[in-house]
Amino acid sequence: MGARATLLAGVLLAAGACKRDEPAKLPPRDGRLGAQRCSGQPGPRNPVVPVLQRPFDGQYPALNLFDHDLPLVSDFKPLVEGELELTYCGLDALGLAEGFAGYAWAIPVGTPILAPADGLVLKAGAAPNFHCVLTHQFVSDQLVVDVEHPTLGNTGFITHFAHLSKVTVKPGDKVVAGQRLGLSGMSGCAVTPALFFQVLRLTGTKTGRPTVIDPYGWDGPGKDPWAEDERGAASAYLWQPGEAPTLKSR
């Protein structure tokens, strides 16, 4: 999971010259569409399960968003100008890698990364080697942390963190919300400092296995394409009040 996430984030991070979301061209989001644009806040139809704290102090630019059309790393294809990513608010964002299964923020190296809720550390340390499409080389320095929150929100989740420069926990550690898990970095396939963050749902999935979901939920018109997919699961807005990282780009 960490290796694939790293590959995706690296491709996106390398595409700084491409347009990201062109906010000036997005239509206003009010009335039936809920919160304005992809503000990082839930709209009136977005189910709210307020269980997560922000996994870092402060706010940083968002580099990519969860793609509700195809949040599957295995189906990912390299960034191409003009491709669209279906965001949680139902708008297609230009210039983002399709199929991205999480969020990435441009966070300086050495920033403390914090547990978003109480849980148990499943993984901590180096991810298995993987092939990076950016460098055409195998990568062995990817540092990740996975934390299981088995009863959180009466659903259960796993939170995944990648691109770390240092890990300060080990598998089997019990952590509390706000506890340091490690430091942000640029490990793996990333070409600029960043944090990749992913949430997996443990129960209520169609496959019976942990399934990636969007921690910002779904606030677009109609049904969530990912929740309708046979491989998908329903998302919910998981942030506690005032804790959601902003989704503004650079």
Stockholm file with secondary structure:
# STOCKHOLM 1.0

chainA/1-250         MGARATLLAGVLLAAGACKRDEPAKLPPRDGRLGAQRCSGQPGPRNPVVPVLQRPFDGQYPALNLFDHDLPLVSDFKPLVEGELELTYCGLDALGLAEGFAGYAWAIPVGTPILAPADGLVLKAGAAPNFHCVLTHQFVSDQLVVDVEHPTLGNTGFITHFAHLSKVTVKPGDKVVAGQRLGLSGMSGCAVTPALFFQVLRLTGTKTGRPTVIDPYGWDGPGKDPWAEDERGAASAYLWQPGEAPTLKSR
#=GR chainA/1-250 SS CHHHHHHHHHHHHTTTTSCCCCGGGSCCCCGGGCSSTTCSSCCTTSCEEEEECCSSSSCCCEEECCCSSCCCGGGCCCCCTTCEEECTTSCEEETSCTTCCSEEECCCTTCEEECSSSEEEEEEEECCCEEETTTTEEECCCEEEEEEETTGGGTCEEEEEESEEEECCCTTCEECTTCEEEEEBCCTTCSSCBEEEEEEECSSCSSSSCEEECTBCCCSSSSCHHHHSTTCCCCCEEECTTCCCCCCCC
#=GC SS_cons         CHHHHHHHHHHHHTTTTSCCCCGGGSCCCCGGGCSSTTCSSCCTTSCEEEEECCSSSSCCCEEECCCSSCCCGGGCCCCCTTCEEECTTSCEEETSCTTCCSEEECCCTTCEEECSSSEEEEEEEECCCEEETTTTEEECCCEEEEEEETTGGGTCEEEEEESEEEECCCTTCEECTTCEEEEEBCCTTCSSCBEEEEEEECSSCSSSSCEEECTBCCCSSSSCHHHHSTTCCCCCEEECTTCCCCCCCC
//
